[in-house]
Amino acid sequence: RGGILGEEGPREPRASSKKLDLRGKLYVAPLTTVGNLPFRRVCVALGADVTISEMAMASNVLKGERSELALLKRHPSERLFGVQVCGGH
């Protein structure tokens, strides 16, 4: 069962019947090291509509490593925000 990782741990996703139209939106989706929160805030100030987190390692997120969880935080100015999570063995 899927959930959303919040400050207090996993929570249920919000139900939404509204369709999301991303046509014509300006995206910022860095992989690692350059897409931190301050950088994304600057991008929003310069017109980015959609921001995506840096790539986070699933195993480290599941372990609750603070440095990895910090990659998934969003600022209130980031109205459309997504996360990148990678993993595998």
C-alpha positions in Angstrom: 0.0 0.0 0.0 1.4 3.4 -1.0 1.8 6.4 1.2 3.4 9.8 1.4 6.4 10.4 3.6 5.8 13.4 5.8 7.7 14.9 8.7 5.9 12.5 11.0 6.4 9.5 8.8 4.3 7.8 6.1 0.7 9.1 5.6 -2.1 8.3 3.2 -2.1 10.2 -0.1 -4.8 12.9 -0.5 -7.7 11.9 -2.7 -8.1 14.2 -5.7 -10.5 14.0 -8.5 -9.0 17.1 -10.2 -6.8 16.4 -13.3 -3.4 18.0 -13.4 -2.5 19.8 -16.6 1.2 20.1 -17.1 1.2 21.3 -20.7 3.3 24.4 -21.2 4.8 24.3 -17.7 8.5 25.0 -17.1 10.2 22.1 -15.2 13.3 21.9 -13.1 14.4 18.2 -12.6 18.0 17.9 -11.6 19.4 14.5 -10.7 21.9 15.0 -7.9 24.1 17.7 -6.2 22.7 20.8 -7.9 19.0 20.7 -7.3 18.9 21.5 -3.6 16.1 23.5 -2.0 17.7 26.9 -2.2 18.4 26.3 -5.9 14.8 25.3 -6.6 13.6 28.4 -4.7 15.6 30.6 -7.1 14.2 28.6 -10.0 10.6 29.2 -8.8 11.4 32.9 -8.4 12.7 32.9 -12.0 9.5 31.3 -13.3 9.7 27.5 -12.8 6.3 26.0 -12.5 7.2 22.4 -11.6 10.2 21.5 -9.3 11.5 18.0 -8.7 13.8 17.0 -5.8 17.3 15.7 -6.2 17.6 11.9 -6.7 17.2 10.1 -3.3 18.2 6.6 -2.6 15.2 4.5 -1.6 17.2 2.3 0.8 18.5 5.4 2.7 15.0 6.9 2.8 13.6 3.7 4.2 16.4 3.8 6.9 15.2 7.3 7.8 18.6 8.9 7.1 18.1 12.6 7.7 20.4 13.7 4.9 18.4 11.6 2.4 15.0 12.7 3.8 16.2 16.4 3.5 16.4 15.9 -0.3 12.6 15.2 -0.3 11.6 18.4 1.5 9.7 21.1 -0.4 9.3 24.8 0.2 5.8 26.3 0.2 6.7 28.3 -2.9 7.0 25.0 -4.8 3.4 24.6 -5.8 3.9 21.6 -8.1 6.6 19.4 -6.5 7.7 15.8 -7.2 10.4 13.6 -5.9 13.0 11.3 -7.6 13.7 8.0 -5.8 16.0 5.4 -7.1 16.9 1.9 -5.8 17.7 -1.6 -6.8 20.0 -4.5 -6.0 
